[in-house]
Amino acid sequence: QVQLVESGGGLVQPGGSLRLSCVASGSIVRINTMGWYRQAPGKQRELVASISSGGSTDYVDSVKGRFTISRDNAKNTIYLQMNSLKPEETAVYYCNAEVVSRILPRSYWGQGTQVTVSS
């Protein structure tokens, strides 16, 4: 099986920064698109940023210019650098990956990491 493990969440003041990490392990042939989602209490989960195997990135409009997604293919890891954080961005952040472990790709989710932006 494939497992995704997120880390790097915590408490940060408004305007501060955090870097999230997600490591994929298990029966992996290759990883296609990976992304970060977030879900605040009482709200739907939304896509924050994604990155393809070729390095193409996409961001939700609200984080453009402040967040950067990157990947290290040798380590099967993606990162989300979050700068100038806002209180409304408090949420559980989840890693998602489209992984090829047999013939066709499957989507996997991590357990989530809590990010709290508060003074």
N, C-alpha and C positions, 0 to 999 in steps of 0.2 A: 504494500500500500504506500501511499504518498502522504506525508505530513507537512504542514506549514506551521511554523512557530514564530509569532511576532514578539518583539521586545522594544523597549525604549520609551514607553508611555510613562506618564507621571503628572505631577502638578507643576504648572508653569504660570508665571505672571503674564498679564496682557502685554503684548509686544515682545514677549520672549520667544525662544526657539526650542525645538525638539527635533531629534532625528530618530525615526522609527526604522526597525530592521525586520525583515522576514526571511527566514531560511527554509528552503524546501529540501526534504530528504525522502529516501525510499526508493521505490522502483521507478526511476526516471530515465526515459530515453532522451527526451528534450522538453523544454518548457517554451511554450509559445508566449502568449500575452500574460503579463502579470499586472496586478493593479491593487490600489488601496481604496477601500470603501469606509464610510463612517456612518454610525447610527446614533443619534441623540435620543434621549428619553422621549417617548411619545411620537417620534418621527420615523419616517421610512428610511431605510438604508439607501445611501447615495454613493455613486462613483465619484471619487475625489481625483484620482490620477491613474493613468495606465501607461504601460510601456510594452512595445512589441519586441519580438526576438531580434528584430533589426534595429532597435533603438528608437523607433518612432514613439513620441509621447503625446498624451492628450490630458487636459485638465478641465475640471469644472471651472466656469468663468470666475467664480468668487475667490479662487486661490491662485489664479494666474499672476505671475510676477513675485509671488511669495513662497510658493511650494515648488520643490524640485524632486522628481522621481528619477531614480537611476537603478542600474542593475549590474551585478558582477556575475557573469555567466559561469566563471570557473568555480565560484562558491555557491551557485544556485541561490543567490541572495538578491533581494531588492531593498531599496532604501527610500524613505520619504523625508526629505529635509523640509521642515516647516518653520518659516520665519514670520515675524510680526503677527503672532497668534492672537486671535480674538476670542472673547468669552463665549460667543455663540458657536465656536468650533469645538466646544467641549462635547465629547462623544467617545464611544468605543470605536476604535479603528481596526478594521479587518483586512487581512491580506487575502487575495484571491489569485489563483494561478490556473491557467489552462495547460495541463500536463499530458504528454504522450507517454504512457507506460506500457501500452500494448500496440494496437494499430491506430485507434481513433483517440483523439484528445478528450479528456474529462476535466471538469472544473472542480477545484478543491478550495476549501476555506480554512483559515487559521482560527484560533480560539478568540482572538481579539485582544487588544491592549487599550486600557483606559487612558484617555488624555483629558485632563482637567485644566482649563484656563481660567484662573481666578486670582484676584488680589487678596 
